[in-house]
Amino acid sequence: MTNAIPLCDATACVQAGCTATVCRGLGIPSNQLVFERSARAIPGGVNSSIRAFKAVGGTPYIVSWANGAYVYDVEGNELIDLVQSYGAIILGHAHPKVTEAIRSAAGDGTSYGAPTPREMKLAEAIAERVPSCERVRFMNSGTEATSTAVRLARGATGRKRIVTFHGNFHGATDALLAAGGSGIATLGLPGTAGVPEEAVANTWVLPYNVVPTLDEDVAAVFVEPVAANMGLVAPVPGFLEGLRAECDRVGALLVFDEVITGFRLGTGGAQGKYDIRPDLTCFGKVIGGGLPIGAVGGRKDIMENLTPLGSVFHAGTLAGNPLATAAGLAALNELTDDVYMELSARTRHVASMLRDACASAGIDAIFPVVGTLAGMYFGNALGGKTPTNFQEACTTSEETYAKVFHALLSAGVALAPGAYESLFVGLAHTDEVVTQLAERVAVGLQGINR
Ligand SMILES: *Cc1c(COP(=O)(O)O)cnc(C)c1O
């Protein structure tokens, strides 16, 4: 039935005024048509649930291509992109060094089923920058990283219990879907269908920013050291230190999920910023330069429980992929301490610009910033206080978020289509782009119907 949906061909497209650089000869004219056609091939038309716009309503923009700070949809609309692949992109889209690294790696073949120097170099680059990562094992997504870390922690300690925190998100892995942030928070569900009780029977979900008292059943505490999947919630002073001490007291492993914060907050991630040494760290997003990747790094004695040295199984046909490791290495090579300083300044600038714009438009909003990360909360339920946990984060007005989202989208600015995501400012958001962003935001918010 796919063919029943009309799509103009490239010629008709050009006749209709569509330029070849925009549609790239695909001859596909509208977001709506592509989305409908996708939905006949892909459940809900998307490969990651949030992309379907369920939380904000309307039809997703379908990206045709992207460059730097901009994404272009199939209709040719230019959007200043504050999604940046939910943080996987930090240098901007199609960064020349990353693109060249991928091109050059692709010419050497794309996967072999044998070790490569590229994966060695990326593992060394991570270990050099993040001292807790004495060994690093690669996989293909952040989800695979957290699920491997769960198995490794249980295998290494001989214990079952996993502790997580409300509003932290650790990917789509059963044991960590007892309650979640991203997606799950948007849907307002306690978990998800398809995860049997048994799969989460050993998972405790506790309030963020409160150091729990653990017992000797606990294999590991999983935490987003800066919570970036419930808006943006900073760890209160003493929280991460307290977790470290409590894990040490009962012999549990402390696992930092740095899938977002790793190489985003700084060369040493959140653990560098707060000077806490976790036992294991999960990575994803930035370390792949925009290609699929995940990694677990950590203490040598724990990591060596993984097969082939130990008895905790791990394998992956595409793990340590030559393209992903080449792209990741190219990205990490650009990310110096100076770059993060610059990026923090820009993030603060964007957040304060948005705060001022909302204030002038009479919209109650809070834009917390932690280094290079920013979040957004709407409404005044907390009297202007910044949320410190999931319950407080959930007081944000999803209705206002949806209005602001659509107002900005119409003005040429892309936010994530969900009220609990972070804002991702990258190196491509130059002063000129931020000036243009401010203009578009002002125009967008003018038309908002409160
Ligand atoms: C994105 C994310 C994940 C999951 O990574 P995927 O690559 O999407 O599987 C895990 N943890 C955190 C903190 C994330 O933000």
The ligand as a MOL file (V3000), in Angstrom:
LIG
                    3D

  0  0  0     0  0            999 V3000
M  V30 BEGIN CTAB
M  V30 COUNTS 15 15 0 0 0
M  V30 BEGIN ATOM
M  V30 1 C 20.7300 8.3170 26.0450 0
M  V30 2 C 21.0040 7.7050 27.3660 0
M  V30 3 C 21.1360 6.3190 27.5260 0
M  V30 4 C 20.8270 5.3480 26.4190 0
M  V30 5 O 21.7130 5.4620 25.3450 0
M  V30 6 P 21.2420 4.9330 23.9010 0
M  V30 7 O 22.4590 5.1030 23.0600 0
M  V30 8 O 20.0870 5.7850 23.5120 0
M  V30 9 O 20.8580 3.5110 24.0780 0
M  V30 10 C 21.5300 5.8310 28.7630 0
M  V30 11 N 21.7610 6.6590 29.7950 0
M  V30 12 C 21.6340 7.9940 29.6840 0
M  V30 13 C 21.9520 8.8660 30.8540 0
M  V30 14 C 21.2290 8.5660 28.4690 0
M  V30 15 O 21.0380 9.8760 28.3870 0
M  V30 END ATOM
M  V30 BEGIN BOND
M  V30 1 1 1 2
M  V30 2 1 2 3
M  V30 3 2 2 14
M  V30 4 1 3 4
M  V30 5 2 3 10
M  V30 6 1 4 5
M  V30 7 1 5 6
M  V30 8 2 6 7
M  V30 9 1 6 8
M  V30 10 1 6 9
M  V30 11 1 10 11
M  V30 12 2 11 12
M  V30 13 1 12 13
M  V30 14 1 12 14
M  V30 15 1 14 15
M  V30 END BOND
M  V30 END CTAB
M  END
